[in-house]
Amino acid sequence: MYKYFFRLFFKRLDPEQAHHLAFRWIRLAARVPVLRTFLAAALAPRHKELRTEALGLRMHGPFGLAAGFDKNAVGIDGMAMLGFDHVEIGTVTGEPQPGNPKQRLFRLVEDRALINRMGFNNDGSLRVAARLASRTPVFKPVVGVNIGKTKVVPEEEAVADYVKSAERLAPYADYLVVNVSSPNTPGLRNLQATEALRPLLSAVREAADRSVPARRVPLLVKIAPDLADEDVDAVADLAVELGLDGIIATNTTIAREGLGLKSDPTLVKETGGLSGAPLKERSLEVLRRLYARVGDRITLVGVGGIENAEDAWQRILAGATLVQGYSAFIYEGPFWGRSIHKGLAARLATSPYATLADAVGADVRKTA
């Protein structure tokens, strides 16, 4: 039904316009008590066997919404209503910014992919923090906050910019993510180099601790799939050294060659980060490498190319305690979360593992 509606309606709209329209409908539905109760029962049924503990937090399941969909923390209840066990908002920057000029979002329908060069368009950390502070939740998913660098801030002042966001947002975050891997902010990916990443993560950790002395806010870093293998290893080692709580693997890719893309070549050549199905193989490869390096010492979050329950299950076997999606939601629609949960429960039931936690990293351990 949704796929027919997508072809008939959403596909004809500009992708960014379609996003805003669909997100508005989701938020409106979540404001109507009877309707949201009905939709949550239909779209987000609970499976006790999928209950997950990660980052010191308890969740109904391992499946969450990746950053980028709800940049400004305006639709957390709506996304929980659709079955996301955790919702990662952002990327939020120190100062408000409009992002890059439009058109900046492109659908590669044949490849079940997206290209975006949004450029961290968001309301800024002060306004987003105020919105989170005033929120009266209807549903209570775990809420992650993803922070990035303001575009006009020079690279040498990036640490202070991240610290400002961390100080403002950490009090309202169940976990905090340092995003150094978007390809759409000039110079941002340079911060993935360990010599730049070490002082940045240390400063953000200290800022979060100052802002929230009563509890430890888990801190993660999100990395790009385009890192060389030795750089993936270096980030993994640094994360362990600094006592980081987790790594999110991976962000979008700037690669186009070797992905077997079938869409209109004009679209394929658009600059920006590619997400969706073509990212599946490399994202899984990075995840496996990370788990082989860090094991159970830190939490890994698998994202990139997850379309269905089998993809999510493969990420868990490769070392992910949590999995996230975004791009496939555009193509699968509101029953996507329900399908992921049902499929994961079925796979766990027929597996040799008693719990999801037992399955995490099982494939990598077999080959070690």
DRENLUM-254887 format. One record per atom (N, C-alpha, C): residue in one letter; x, y, z. Coordinates in steps of 0.001 Angstrom, whole numbers, plus 500000, padded with zeros to 6 digits. Example, Ala and Ser with C-alpha at 12.3 -4.5 7.8 and 13.67 -1.06 7.14 Angstrom:
A513190494310507800
A512300495500507800
A513200496700507800
S512850497750507080
S513670498940507140
S512900500030507870
***
This chain:
M500829498801500000
M500000500000500000
M500876501268500000
Y501849501313500955
Y502695502504501023
Y503523502648499747
K504038501546499221
K504886501634498035
K504115502201496845
Y502833501840496767
Y501983502400495704
Y501805503897495929
F501551504279497196
F501371505689497539
F502649506473497266
F503802505862497564
F505079506523497311
F505241506825495822
R504985505819494988
R505131506008493534
R504136507034492996
L502928507017493556
L501860507881493050
L502005509313493521
F502528509492494761
F502490510824495369
F503876511346495742
F504539510692496699
F505789511231497207
F506862511336496125
K506910510359495228
K507946510353494196
K507837511569493279
R506650512147493192
R506431513298492325
R506836514613492984
L507041514572494305
L507415515772495044
L508922515909495141
D509393517142495286
D510786517374495629
D511085516605496915
P512218515892496996
P512478515051498173
P512426515788499502
E512965517003499548
E512939517739500820
E511518518175501165
Q510755518573500168
Q509357518942500390
Q508566517736500892
A508807516583500291
A508120515355500714
A508474515002502157
H509750515178502512
H510182514908503891
H509417515781504880
H509369517080504609
H508692517993505534
H507207517678505642
L506595517314504514
L505163516992504529
L504898515732505341
A505656514677505081
A505458513418505809
A505746513591507296
F506796514330507621
F507153514538509018
F506062515339509734
R505460516285509021
R504363517069509614
R503180516163509931
W502859515248509034
W501757514307509284
W502053513437510508
I503298512974510608
I503678512130511745
I503523512901513053
R503982514140513067
R503891514946514288
R502441515238514655
L501627515524513663
L500208515783513918
L499525514555514493
A499813513390513934
A499201512150514429
A499590511893515879
A500840512223516219
A501316511973517580
A500694512917518600
R500033513978518128
R499391514923519049
R497946514551519368
V497399513567518660
V495996513169518857
V495973511914519726
P495517512011520973
P495653510899521925
P495160509547521432
V493915509461520957
V493366508175520537
V494111507647519319
L494391508536518374
L495066508135517143
L496475507626517430
R497243508339518260
R498610507903518532
R498651506578519288
T497656506358520138
T497596505081520858
T497345503936519885
F496417504162518962
F496103503143517953
F497307502876517054
L497945503944516594
L499084503784515691
L500259503103516388
A500525503461517631
A501618502822518356
A501354501336518547
A500093500978518824
A499748499562518992
A499947498797517692
A499618499453516576
A499725498790515276
A501154498768514741
L501892499872514954
L503191500035514307
L504376499736515220
A504139499729516524
A505251499534517453
A504931498499518530
P504462497298518138
P504217496266519148
P505519495848519818
R505458495524521090
R506662495173521849
R506972493686521755
H508241493366521665
H508714491981521708
H509674491888522893
K509247491206523943
K510052491150525164
K511446490605524914
E511552489673523976
E512849489049523720
E513857490008523072
L513368491161522578
L514258492126521939
L514743493222522889
R514275493182524130
R514710494209525082
R516227494271525144
T516733495489525122
T518170495716524949
T518705496645526024
E519871496323526530
E520594497226527417
E521880497644526719
A522045498946526580
A523237499476525919
A523521500858526474
L524775501191526620
L525188502509527099
L524633502806528497
G524357501735529251
G523758501910530558
G522288502252530511
L521653502074529340
L520260502446529123
L519446501213528739
R518184501210529126
R517286500131528765
R516354500582527640
M516224499734526629
M515395500054525473
M514481498879525155
H513368499170524494
H512434498112524106
H513030497198523044
G513994497702522314
G514642496921521268
G515878497649520787
P516587497082519822
P517862497660519384
P517759498652518234
F516542498859517693
F516393499577516426
F516029501041516642
G516862501928516112
G516624503352516299
G516653504140515011
L516259505399515139
L516272506334514018
L517603507066514008
A518290507017512885
A519580507682512758
A519404509196512716
A520463509907513057
A520442511369512986
A520199511825511550
G519582512993511439
G519337513577510125
G517873513717509802
F517035512844510365
F515601512926510075
F514959514023510915
D515204513990512215
D514660515004513126
D515816515858513626
K516148516881512869
K517321517688513190
K517114518580514404
N515870518947514684
N515598519975515678
N514775519501516872
A514657518185517058
A513938517620518204
A512483518055518232
V511837518021517074
V510431518430517012
V509477517248516889
G509999516038516641
G509102514916516368
G509476513632517069
I510057513717518252
I510526512516518954
I509375511562519249
D508260512080519752
D507119511215520053
D506576510544518800
G506539511284517705
G506028510717516461
G506875509561515964
M508188509686516085
M509058508619515608
M509007507417516545
A508842507652517843
A508657506538518775
A507346505820518480
M506332506564518119
M505032505996517757
M505161505030516581
L506128505290515705
L506337504449514524
L507251503257514794
G507710503116516049
G508444501905516390
G509933502037516576
F510453503260516587
F511892503426516809
F512162503385518309
D513055502488518724
D513351502296520140
D514227503400520708
H515027504001519868
H515745505210520259
H515726506164519077
V515767507447519381
V515688508489518364
V516890509405518542
E517711509486517512
E518890510353517559
E518588511638516802
I518525512737517524
I518218514013516888
I519499514683516404
G519333515677515524
G520478516413515007
G520779516003513565
T521871516455513077
T523004517042513779
T522698518491514165
V523036518826515435
V522841520161515981
V524199520846516060
T524253522100515640
T525501522868515673
T525435523950516749
G526587524520517069
G526644525536518114
G525747526720517821
E525712527135516561
E524886528269516138
E523867527819515091
P522735528521514994
P521759528172513946
P522378528380512564
Q521967527555511613
Q522434527757510246
Q521419527178509261
P521309527811508086
P520298527379507111
P520712526162506302
G521975525801506349
G522448524704505522
G522800525177504126
N523021524224503245
N523430524542501882
N522243524966501020
P522519525624499903
P521425526035499011
P520650524831498488
K519370525033498217
K518540523978497635
K518759523954496129
Q518611522849495468
Q518210521534495858
Q519400520815496476
R519157520110497590
R520238519514498357
R519924518106498827
L518812517570498371
L518442516187498694
L517923515520497432
F518439514325497135
F518125513644495879
F517819512175496154
R516781511666495515
R516452510245495624
R517072509481494456
L517726508376494769
L518174507425493755
L517272506198493908
V516094506272493331
V515046505285493602
V515477503890493173
E516081503785492010
E516497502466491521
E517497501803492463
D518265502619493152
D519289502094494068
D518815502083495514
R517591502527495757
R517054502636497119
R518044503409497989
A518397504579497491
A519430505387498129
A519036506861498102
L519790507642498857
L519646509094498863
L521024509717498726
I521072510905498143
I522251511758498222
I521808513046498886
N522544513448499924
N522199514716500565
N523438515575500738
R523240516846500607
R524253517845500970
R523551518952501765
M522797518505502772
M521989519426503560
M522846520482504249
G524003520087504782
G524886521062505406
G524503521433506827
F524011520451507600
F523670520686509006
F522707521862509174
N521636521895508390
N520600522912508599
N519870522599509905
N519893523535510847
N519265523288512147
N519088524601512905
D518338524523514002
D518007525721514783
D519098526160515739
G520168525388515868
G521245525733516775
G521033525142518160
S522133524958518886
S522079524217520146
S521261524914521225
L521221526236521232
L520470526945522271
L518974526686522138
R518454526819520936
R517015526607520721
R516635525141520869
V517481524242520380
V517171522817520502
V517192522399521972
A518144522916522732
A518190522611524167
A516927523096524863
A516475524294524529
A515246524820525135
A514046523952524777
R514019523470523546
R512914522609523114
R512922521286523882
L514089520715524060
L514196519471524822
L513833519691526292
A514232520837526834
A513948521132528240
A512452521271528493
S511719521780527515
S510282522018527694
S509420520843527242
R510065519788526758
R509319518649526210
R508599517867527311
T507330517573527046
T506561516673527908
T506309515406527104
P507122514375527327
P507043513202526445
P505770512397526616
V505235511951525488
V504111511009525478
V504667509598525474
F505628509366524578
F506378508118524545
F507773508415525090
K508469507400525526
K509762507638526156
K510868506787525535
P511172507052524255
P512328506360523683
P513603506969524248
V514685506250524149
V515990506831524447
V516261507916523407
V516735509065523860
V516980510195522957
V518474510488522911
G519060510307521745
G520447510672521525
G520524512042520889
V521600512769521167
V521799514092520580
V523125514093519834
N523047514359518540
N524197514341517647
N524648515782517412
I525920516092517707
I526412517461517569
I527519517537516521
G527548518678515827
G528545518893514784
G529085520309514819
K529968520618513889
K530618521933513828
K529802522924513014
T529653524134513540
T529045525223512785
T529932525533511577
K529316525701510431
K530075525844509184
K531044527014509204
V530621528166509750
V531466529363509684
V532590529336510714
V532559528390511623
V533616528289512634
V534848527660512002
P536005528320512080
P537215527733511488
P537619526465512216
E538351525630511495
E538724524321512034
E539477524423513354
E540310525448513490
E541102525588514719
E540241525982515931
E538998526400515685
E538089526754516778
E536976525729516951
A537126524584516300
A536069523571516310
A535805523031517709
V536851522817518488
V536667522235519815
V535737523102520662
A535960524399520675
A535125525311521462
A533682525280520982
D533483525130519681
D532134525083519125
D531398523818519578
Y532093522688519543
Y531504521437520029
Y531224521511521533
V532153522082522282
V531984522196523739
V530743523009524069
K530523524095523337
K529340524925523564
K528064524108523394
S528004523322522327
S526820522485522101
S526681521418523179
A527803520805523556
A527758519759524580
A527246520311525905
E527724521477526294
E527292522076527555
E525801522361527552
R525287522798526420
R523867523141526332
R522962521912526238
L523435520879525554
L522551519762525206
L522712518521526076
A523871518335526674
A524107517128527478
A523059516904528567
P522557517960529234
P521570517716530291
P520282517039529808
Y520016517118528515
Y518772516569527971
Y519005515345527088
A520240514876527046
A520599513756526176
A520740512474526982
D520131511392526491
D520412510077527065
D521793509612526639
Y522214510042525452
Y523599509860525019
Y523943510975524054
L525224511235523894
L525722512331523070
L526643511771521997
V526512512287520776
V527325511814519645
V528114512971519054
V529404512786518894
V530248513752518197
V530326513325516733
N529775514153515866
N529758513865514433
N530937514575513785
V531896513799513332
V533053514349512622
V533138513753511215
S532008513234510729
S532078512421509513
S531126512829508398
S530378513917508568
S529554514382507454
S530451514953506364
P530148514669505090
P530973515229504021
P530536516624503597
N529516517179504265
N528893518403503766
N529275519670504518
T530178519561505496
T530744520727506175
T532232520745505884
P532730521787505201
P534145521805504814
P535073521604506011
G536030520688505851
G537034520447506870
G536605519537508003
L535313519175508048
L534829518405509196
L535519517048509296
R535649516363508165
R536210515016508219
R537680515001508609
N538351516161508521
N539731516239508996
N539819515965510491
L538708516195511201
L538690515994512648
L538699514515513023
Q538542513610512042
Q538615512180512331
Q540040511703512572
A541012512491512123
A542418512134512381
A542639512126513890
T543315511114514386
T543404510932515842
T544058512119516551
E544982512802515894
E545633513934516544
E544653515092516759
A543617515183515916
A542573516197516103
A541423515652516948
L541164514362516809
L540018513760517482
L540231513626518991
R541468513338519395
R541747513136520827
R541379514373521659
P541892515569521334
P541519516736522145
P540038517098522036
L539442516847520877
L538021517149520705
L537163516283521610
L537367514981521576
L536562514076522392
L536813514296523885
S538062514573524236
S538383514833525645
S537666516084526136
A537633517121525307
A536977518374525690
A535471518202525801
V534875517456524888
V533431517219524938
V533075516375526163
R533921515370526463
R533692514555527662
R533691515435528924
E534657516323529017
E534746517203530174
E533550518155530234
A533120518653529080
A531978519566529047
A530697518871529493
A530494517646529038
A529313516894529440
A529327516622530944
D530495516292531476
D530606516021532912
D530346517275533742
R530824518427533258
R530560519693533964
R529078520028533959
S528442519799532822
S527038520185532670
S526082519253533397
V526492517999533529
V525617516994534158
V526424516238535212
P526705516865536345
P527542516205537354
P526860515018538022
A525529514948537944
A524801513896538661
A524825512552537947
R525160512527536671
R525189511266535929
R526209511358534805
R526639510219534345
R527551510184533205
R526724510076531930
V526852511057531060
V526173511015529765
V527060510224528803
P526594509084528287
P527422508306527352
P527831509133526138
L529073508986525736
L529616509737524613
L530079508783523521
L529626509055522291
L529989508240521135
L530559509139520054
V531245508539519094
V531723509256517923
V531188508546516685
K530812509328515673
K530285508767514421
K531332508944513334
I531675507835512676
I532765507861511701
I532250507584510289
A533092507920509321
A532737507770507907
A533128506387507389
P532404505893506395
P532783504624505774
P533998504761504873
D534388506007504581
D535476506253503646
D536846506240504310
L536890506049505630
L538177505931506311
L538926504700505815
A540225504836505678
A541066503670505378
A541032502726506568
D541281501447506317
D541203500457507389
D542103500806508567
E543298501296508282
E544220501634509377
E543694502806510201
D542924503701509563
D542332504817510296
D541147504355511143
V540396503370510653
V539341502760511459
V539944502153512720
D541061501444512550
D541754500843513697
D542221501922514674
A542718503032514137
A543228504099514995
A542105504732515811
V540947504928515194
V539797505485515922
V539336504498516992
A539314503212516640
A538921502188517619
A539849502203518826
D541149502270518577
D542123502289519668
D541968503544520517
L541719504680519870
L541539505934520591
L540288505891521463
A539221505313520932
A537978505211521691
A538177504415522974
V538931503328522870
V539220502514524059
V540111503290525019
E541127503939524475
E542065504713525311
E541356505799526112
L540412506490525486
L539722507606526137
L538532507157526976
G538222505879526948
G537053505412527686
G535744505853527061
L535752505994525740
L534546506371525026
L533491505276525200
D532229505661525138
D531162504682525353
D530771503941524081
G531010504543522923
G530602503849521708
G531088504508520437
I530943503773519339
I531244504260517989
I530041503950517107
I529638504916516303
I528568504704515330
I529203504538513958
A528920503409513333
A529510503076512039
A528394502664511068
T528112503474510073
T528896504606509610
T527970505729509126
N528583506866508804
N527886507982508180
N527748507712506675
T527382508737505922
T527234508602504472
T528607508539503798
T528612508131502538
T529864508003501790
T529922509008500644
I531140509444500323
I531331510280499139
I531684509425497927
A531825508124498131
A532171507209497034
A531000507071496065
R531312506830494826
R530298506516493806
R530749505303492987
E532051505224492742
E532580504133491939
E532525502824492726
G532288501740492003
G532322500416492618
G531096500049493418
L530075500901493374
L528861500621494142
L527745500048493273
G527994499958491976
G526997499387491069
G525731500212490954
L525854501525491038
L524681502402491011
L523998502350489647
K522661502256489682
K521877502092488449
K521055503326488100
S520993504303488999
S520151505473488794
S520707506391487710
D519924507376487354
D520291508382486365
D521691508929486680
P522624508826485748
P523994509291485995
P524068510746486438
T523117511559485986
T523099512959486405
T522882513066487913
L522000512233488440
L521763512218489878
L522963511653490624
V523513510585490088
V524643509928490747
V525809510891490926
K525961511823489996
K527090512758490038
K526879513912491012
E525681514031491586
E525452515098492553
E526401514942493737
T526945516065494195
T527839516017495343
T527034515825496627
G527691515300497628
G527031515066498912
G527262513644499374
G526638513313500487
G526789511997501071
G525746511033500557
L526182509875500128
L525296508822499644
L524939507899500806
S523649507638500960
S523185506712501998
S522234505713501373
G521889504692502146
G520960503689501652
G521646502398501260
A520956501595500456
A521389500233500149
A522819500112499617
P523304501030498755
P524668500852498238
P525759500926499305
L525421501463500471
L526396501608501558
L526508500343502408
K525608499403502175
K525455498235503041
K526766497460503251
E527432497132502180
E528607496260502266
E529753496921503030
R530069498185502701
R531194498848503355
R530887499130504820
S529667499525505112
S529296499797506497
S529428498544507362
L529000497425506814
L529117496157507541
L530588495766507722
E531394496030506705
E532824495724506767
E533516496541507866
V533177497837507949
V533761498694508990
V533333498209510367
L532075497835510489
L531562497345511770
L532305496085512224
R532483495151511311
R533210493930511644
R534639494247512100
R535262495177511422
R536642495538511764
R536699496170513160
L535741497036513434
L535693497672514746
L535506496634515852
Y534577495698515641
Y534310494717516697
Y535527493817516915
A536193493451515831
A537398492629515968
A538464493363516776
R538427494690516731
R539429495505517422
R539051495781518881
V537767496071519124
V537377496520520471
V536576495490521251
G536014494490520563
G535209493486521237
G534063494110522022
D533884493673523255
D532779494151524074
D533157495330524960
R534311495931524711
R534764497003525598
R533968498286525402
I533453498521524200
I532594499678523956
I531412499246523094
T530372500048523106
T529154499750522347
T529307500206520903
L528963499323519972
L528972499677518556
L527545499810518053
V527330500828517222
V526026501087516627
V526169500944515122
G525419500037514524
G525499499787513087
G524454500592512334
V524901501347511349
V523992502148510528
V524597502287509139
G523720502343508150
G524184502485506774
G523757501301505930
G522708501476505137
G522262500415504242
G521338499395504868
I520849499635506068
I519925498683506695
I518535498880506103
E518049497846505423
E516741497920504774
E515697497029505423
N516133495940506038
N515177494954506528
N515742494245507756
A514974493312508290
A515382492607509500
A516663491798509288
E516834491239508110
E518053490465507850
E519282491358507924
D519191492563507359
D520309493501507448
D520612493843508904
A519566494097509686
A519753494422511096
A520382493251511847
W519924492048511558
W520453490837512197
W521929490647511858
Q522298490888510607
Q523697490764510212
Q524579491779510943
R524049492974511213
R524813493974511968
R525025493513513409
I524013492907513981
I524141492402515349
I525191491297515400
L525129490363514477
L526115489285514434
L527525489824514184
A527607490995513532
A528910491595513235
A529432492452514379
G528624492636515432
G529133493367516589
G528319494544517059
A527220494846516386
A526410495992516786
A525427495614517892
T525454496354518983
T524439496186520020
T523171496930519632
L523351498067518965
L522232498865518465
L522369499015516949
V521243499160516280
V521234499425514845
V520333500630514589
Q520628501341513515
Q519851502523513159
Q519546502529511670
G518487503219511310
G518147503391509908
G517561504751509655
Y517511505103508375
Y516890506355507953
Y516429506230506507
S517380506041505584
S517056506104504157
S515966505120503753
A516031503888504258
A515034502887503873
A513640503252504359
F513553504071505414
F512251504529505907
F511497505283504814
I512247506017503989
I511641506771502893
I510962505829501907
Y511562504668501690
Y511057503730500693
Y510113502684501285
E510240502396502571
E509427501343503197
E508186501876503898
G508247503097504433
G507075503695505039
G506834503322506488
P505642503610507004
P505371503547508444
P505395502157509057
F505290501107508265
F505334499753508832
F506754499194508919
W507723500033508585
W509117499566508545
W509592499088509909
G509370499889510948
G509814499503512281
G509176498209512746
R507881498061512496
R507180496833512870
R507807495623512187
S508120495777510897
S508711494683510134
S510095494308510667
I510891495312511004
I512232495055511544
I512132494280512851
H511270494722513749
H511132494062515044
H510619492626514903
K509612492446514081
K509056491106513879
K510109490164513303
G510846490657512315
G511875489831511691
G513025489511512622
L513432490471513448
L514505490209514412
L514075489170515439
A512837489296515919
A512333488326516897
A512308486923516303
A511914486813515034
A511861485512514372
A513262484926514207
R514222485763513837
R515589485276513652
R516216484859514974
L515954485605516013
L516481485233517315
L515895483897517772
A514602483700517514
A513920482476517951
A514496481234517286
T514961481367516056
T515489480205515328
T517018480124515377
S517635481022516136
S519094481047516238
S519554480230517439
P520842479994517569
P521358479275518751
P521559480180519963
Y521124481440519864
Y521396482402520924
Y520155482619521785
A520355482635523089
A519234482808524017
A518733484251524041
T519642485199523837
T519282486614523869
T519983487346522736
L519522488562522449
L520206489383521452
L521637489671521882
A521831489890523174
A523178490185523670
A524145489049523353
D523646487813523402
D524494486663523075
D524896486661521604
A524039487224520762
A524294487224519319
A525265488308518883
V525428489351519702
V526274490472519302
V527709490013519065
G528169490197517830
G529536489854517478
G529815488392517258
A528766487563517259
A528978486115517180
A529724485697515915
D529396486300514785
D530058485924513527
D531546486293513549
V531874487411514156
V533276487851514203
V534066486941515152
R533461486585516267
R534155485699517210
R534451484330516618
K533552483870515727
K533759482570515092
K535004482547514231
T535307483692513620
T536436483751512685
T537706484240513345
A537625484593514622
A538808485143515323
A539854484066515549
***
